[in-house]
Amino acid sequence: MGQVIQFISKSERERIRLIQEARAIYDSIFPSADPAGEQTSGANARQGDRGNLA
């Protein structure tokens, strides 16, 4: 019952989708030398972005 629902506009969702798509393209062009490190740093970066958007 204590949950908060946050409205995210259509333009904001599109912006997030475009950023994720751009990151995927960048990662495919410039792969990391350390795949294990990539997952960790990528997850942290994405969590950081989510914190700024929410």
A tleap script that builds the chain and sets N, CA, C and O, in Angstrom:
source leaprc.protein.ff14SB
mol = sequence {
  NMET GLY GLN VAL ILE GLN PHE ILE SER LYS
  SER GLU ARG GLU ARG ILE ARG LEU ILE GLN
  GLU ALA ARG ALA ILE TYR ASP SER ILE PHE
  PRO SER ALA ASP PRO ALA GLY GLU GLN THR
  SER GLY ALA ASN ALA ARG GLN GLY ASP ARG
  GLY ASN LEU CALA
}
set mol.1.N position { 0.813 -1.198 0.000 }
set mol.1.CA position { 0.000 0.000 0.000 }
set mol.1.C position { 0.855 1.259 0.000 }
set mol.1.O position { 0.362 2.333 -0.344 }
set mol.2.N position { 2.109 1.152 0.373 }
set mol.2.CA position { 2.979 2.314 0.417 }
set mol.2.C position { 3.736 2.560 -0.876 }
set mol.2.O position { 4.704 3.321 -0.889 }
set mol.3.N position { 3.309 1.925 -1.968 }
set mol.3.CA position { 4.025 2.081 -3.224 }
set mol.3.C position { 3.691 3.420 -3.878 }
set mol.3.O position { 2.570 3.921 -3.790 }
set mol.4.N position { 4.710 3.982 -4.540 }
set mol.4.CA position { 4.531 5.230 -5.272 }
set mol.4.C position { 4.660 4.925 -6.755 }
set mol.4.O position { 5.615 4.275 -7.180 }
set mol.5.N position { 3.714 5.386 -7.530 }
set mol.5.CA position { 3.761 5.194 -8.975 }
set mol.5.C position { 4.200 6.510 -9.588 }
set mol.5.O position { 3.596 7.555 -9.347 }
set mol.6.N position { 5.263 6.448 -10.386 }
set mol.6.CA position { 5.801 7.658 -10.989 }
set mol.6.C position { 5.454 7.694 -12.472 }
set mol.6.O position { 5.630 6.705 -13.183 }
set mol.7.N position { 4.969 8.821 -12.926 }
set mol.7.CA position { 4.638 8.998 -14.330 }
set mol.7.C position { 5.902 9.298 -15.115 }
set mol.7.O position { 6.690 10.164 -14.735 }
set mol.8.N position { 6.093 8.573 -16.218 }
set mol.8.CA position { 7.213 8.837 -17.124 }
set mol.8.C position { 6.595 9.132 -18.485 }
set mol.8.O position { 5.880 8.306 -19.052 }
set mol.9.N position { 6.883 10.311 -18.990 }
set mol.9.CA position { 6.280 10.728 -20.248 }
set mol.9.C position { 6.762 9.870 -21.418 }
set mol.9.O position { 7.795 9.205 -21.341 }
set mol.10.N position { 6.000 9.904 -22.483 }
set mol.10.CA position { 6.345 9.135 -23.678 }
set mol.10.C position { 7.691 9.594 -24.239 }
set mol.10.O position { 8.490 8.767 -24.679 }
set mol.11.N position { 7.947 10.892 -24.226 }
set mol.11.CA position { 9.216 11.415 -24.749 }
set mol.11.C position { 10.396 10.953 -23.893 }
set mol.11.O position { 11.476 10.680 -24.417 }
set mol.12.N position { 10.193 10.866 -22.591 }
set mol.12.CA position { 11.262 10.400 -21.700 }
set mol.12.C position { 11.555 8.921 -21.940 }
set mol.12.O position { 12.718 8.515 -21.958 }
set mol.13.N position { 10.507 8.112 -22.125 }
set mol.13.CA position { 10.713 6.690 -22.427 }
set mol.13.C position { 11.453 6.522 -23.747 }
set mol.13.O position { 12.319 5.655 -23.870 }
set mol.14.N position { 11.115 7.351 -24.740 }
set mol.14.CA position { 11.791 7.293 -26.037 }
set mol.14.C position { 13.263 7.681 -25.895 }
set mol.14.O position { 14.137 7.069 -26.508 }
set mol.15.N position { 13.526 8.702 -25.083 }
set mol.15.CA position { 14.911 9.133 -24.838 }
set mol.15.C position { 15.716 8.005 -24.206 }
set mol.15.O position { 16.853 7.754 -24.606 }
set mol.16.N position { 15.137 7.330 -23.230 }
set mol.16.CA position { 15.807 6.207 -22.564 }
set mol.16.C position { 16.079 5.084 -23.556 }
set mol.16.O position { 17.158 4.491 -23.550 }
set mol.17.N position { 15.090 4.793 -24.415 }
set mol.17.CA position { 15.250 3.733 -25.410 }
set mol.17.C position { 16.370 4.076 -26.394 }
set mol.17.O position { 17.171 3.211 -26.751 }
set mol.18.N position { 16.427 5.326 -26.828 }
set mol.18.CA position { 17.466 5.736 -27.774 }
set mol.18.C position { 18.856 5.662 -27.145 }
set mol.18.O position { 19.819 5.267 -27.803 }
set mol.19.N position { 18.960 6.037 -25.881 }
set mol.19.CA position { 20.248 5.950 -25.179 }
set mol.19.C position { 20.683 4.499 -25.080 }
set mol.19.O position { 21.849 4.187 -25.322 }
set mol.20.N position { 19.763 3.602 -24.727 }
set mol.20.CA position { 20.106 2.183 -24.624 }
set mol.20.C position { 20.523 1.623 -25.977 }
set mol.20.O position { 21.463 0.832 -26.062 }
set mol.21.N position { 19.835 2.027 -27.021 }
set mol.21.CA position { 20.175 1.563 -28.369 }
set mol.21.C position { 21.560 2.077 -28.780 }
set mol.21.O position { 22.353 1.338 -29.363 }
set mol.22.N position { 21.841 3.332 -28.474 }
set mol.22.CA position { 23.147 3.905 -28.807 }
set mol.22.C position { 24.263 3.188 -28.047 }
set mol.22.O position { 25.330 2.934 -28.606 }
set mol.23.N position { 24.022 2.863 -26.781 }
set mol.23.CA position { 25.026 2.126 -26.004 }
set mol.23.C position { 25.284 0.753 -26.601 }
set mol.23.O position { 26.430 0.308 -26.667 }
set mol.24.N position { 24.224 0.079 -27.038 }
set mol.24.CA position { 24.375 -1.249 -27.634 }
set mol.24.C position { 25.194 -1.159 -28.921 }
set mol.24.O position { 26.057 -2.001 -29.168 }
set mol.25.N position { 24.929 -0.148 -29.733 }
set mol.25.CA position { 25.689 0.035 -30.970 }
set mol.25.C position { 27.147 0.333 -30.649 }
set mol.25.O position { 28.050 -0.243 -31.257 }
set mol.26.N position { 27.379 1.225 -29.698 }
set mol.26.CA position { 28.750 1.575 -29.304 }
set mol.26.C position { 29.497 0.341 -28.807 }
set mol.26.O position { 30.650 0.117 -29.174 }
set mol.27.N position { 28.837 -0.457 -27.971 }
set mol.27.CA position { 29.468 -1.665 -27.436 }
set mol.27.C position { 29.771 -2.678 -28.536 }
set mol.27.O position { 30.751 -3.418 -28.446 }
set mol.28.N position { 28.934 -2.714 -29.573 }
set mol.28.CA position { 29.200 -3.651 -30.666 }
set mol.28.C position { 30.370 -3.178 -31.523 }
set mol.28.O position { 31.091 -3.999 -32.091 }
set mol.29.N position { 30.566 -1.868 -31.622 }
set mol.29.CA position { 31.676 -1.325 -32.412 }
set mol.29.C position { 32.974 -1.336 -31.614 }
set mol.29.O position { 34.028 -1.669 -32.155 }
set mol.30.N position { 32.912 -0.979 -30.350 }
set mol.30.CA position { 34.084 -0.896 -29.480 }
set mol.30.C position { 33.925 -1.862 -28.310 }
set mol.30.O position { 33.639 -1.434 -27.192 }
set mol.31.N position { 34.106 -3.159 -28.554 }
set mol.31.CA position { 33.942 -4.126 -27.461 }
set mol.31.C position { 35.009 -3.939 -26.383 }
set mol.31.O position { 36.142 -3.541 -26.655 }
set mol.32.N position { 34.610 -4.236 -25.177 }
set mol.32.CA position { 35.527 -4.134 -24.045 }
set mol.32.C position { 36.542 -5.271 -24.093 }
set mol.32.O position { 36.227 -6.366 -24.558 }
set mol.33.N position { 37.768 -5.013 -23.611 }
set mol.33.CA position { 38.804 -6.044 -23.572 }
set mol.33.C position { 38.499 -7.074 -22.482 }
set mol.33.O position { 38.941 -8.221 -22.562 }
set mol.34.N position { 37.737 -6.655 -21.460 }
set mol.34.CA position { 37.404 -7.524 -20.334 }
set mol.34.C position { 35.892 -7.704 -20.261 }
set mol.34.O position { 35.207 -6.862 -19.680 }
set mol.35.N position { 35.347 -8.794 -20.844 }
set mol.35.CA position { 33.893 -8.976 -20.850 }
set mol.35.C position { 33.279 -8.994 -19.456 }
set mol.35.O position { 32.176 -8.479 -19.273 }
set mol.36.N position { 33.962 -9.572 -18.465 }
set mol.36.CA position { 33.417 -9.608 -17.105 }
set mol.36.C position { 33.338 -8.195 -16.538 }
set mol.36.O position { 32.360 -7.845 -15.877 }
set mol.37.N position { 34.352 -7.390 -16.792 }
set mol.37.CA position { 34.348 -6.007 -16.324 }
set mol.37.C position { 33.285 -5.177 -17.012 }
set mol.37.O position { 32.718 -4.259 -16.419 }
set mol.38.N position { 33.016 -5.505 -18.273 }
set mol.38.CA position { 32.003 -4.763 -19.021 }
set mol.38.C position { 30.633 -4.925 -18.394 }
set mol.38.O position { 29.888 -3.953 -18.268 }
set mol.39.N position { 30.292 -6.147 -17.999 }
set mol.39.CA position { 28.984 -6.367 -17.388 }
set mol.39.C position { 28.856 -5.592 -16.094 }
set mol.39.O position { 27.816 -4.987 -15.834 }
set mol.40.N position { 29.888 -5.602 -15.285 }
set mol.40.CA position { 29.835 -4.906 -14.007 }
set mol.40.C position { 29.728 -3.402 -14.209 }
set mol.40.O position { 28.858 -2.759 -13.622 }
set mol.41.N position { 30.611 -2.828 -15.042 }
set mol.41.CA position { 30.576 -1.387 -15.238 }
set mol.41.C position { 29.312 -0.967 -15.970 }
set mol.41.O position { 28.762 0.096 -15.682 }
set mol.42.N position { 28.838 -1.776 -16.911 }
set mol.42.CA position { 27.618 -1.459 -17.638 }
set mol.42.C position { 26.410 -1.446 -16.722 }
set mol.42.O position { 25.552 -0.570 -16.830 }
set mol.43.N position { 26.340 -2.409 -15.825 }
set mol.43.CA position { 25.227 -2.467 -14.890 }
set mol.43.C position { 25.252 -1.252 -13.966 }
set mol.43.O position { 24.209 -0.666 -13.679 }
set mol.44.N position { 26.438 -0.876 -13.503 }
set mol.44.CA position { 26.541 0.284 -12.624 }
set mol.44.C position { 26.156 1.559 -13.353 }
set mol.44.O position { 25.480 2.417 -12.784 }
set mol.45.N position { 26.575 1.694 -14.597 }
set mol.45.CA position { 26.236 2.894 -15.365 }
set mol.45.C position { 24.731 2.972 -15.585 }
set mol.45.O position { 24.136 4.042 -15.460 }
set mol.46.N position { 24.129 1.861 -15.906 }
set mol.46.CA position { 22.690 1.874 -16.155 }
set mol.46.C position { 21.918 2.177 -14.877 }
set mol.46.O position { 20.929 2.909 -14.913 }
set mol.47.N position { 22.354 1.627 -13.757 }
set mol.47.CA position { 21.686 1.928 -12.494 }
set mol.47.C position { 21.826 3.406 -12.174 }
set mol.47.O position { 20.883 4.031 -11.688 }
set mol.48.N position { 22.975 3.957 -12.439 }
set mol.48.CA position { 23.179 5.382 -12.188 }
set mol.48.C position { 22.247 6.238 -13.033 }
set mol.48.O position { 21.702 7.231 -12.550 }
set mol.49.N position { 22.064 5.856 -14.296 }
set mol.49.CA position { 21.148 6.580 -15.166 }
set mol.49.C position { 19.721 6.480 -14.664 }
set mol.49.O position { 18.983 7.465 -14.661 }
set mol.50.N position { 19.337 5.291 -14.241 }
set mol.50.CA position { 17.979 5.116 -13.740 }
set mol.50.C position { 17.738 6.005 -12.532 }
set mol.50.O position { 16.653 6.564 -12.372 }
set mol.51.N position { 18.740 6.135 -11.691 }
set mol.51.CA position { 18.588 6.989 -10.511 }
set mol.51.C position { 18.358 8.432 -10.886 }
set mol.51.O position { 17.597 9.131 -10.217 }
set mol.52.N position { 19.013 8.900 -11.962 }
set mol.52.CA position { 18.829 10.284 -12.378 }
set mol.52.C position { 17.486 10.505 -13.046 }
set mol.52.O position { 16.932 11.602 -12.984 }
set mol.53.N position { 16.962 9.477 -13.680 }
set mol.53.CA position { 15.710 9.628 -14.422 }
set mol.53.C position { 14.495 9.478 -13.536 }
set mol.53.O position { 13.436 10.029 -13.833 }
set mol.54.N position { 14.636 8.742 -12.456 }
set mol.54.CA position { 13.464 8.435 -11.626 }
set mol.54.C position { 13.094 9.542 -10.699 }
set mol.54.O position { 12.129 9.419 -9.944 }
savepdb mol mol.pdb
quit
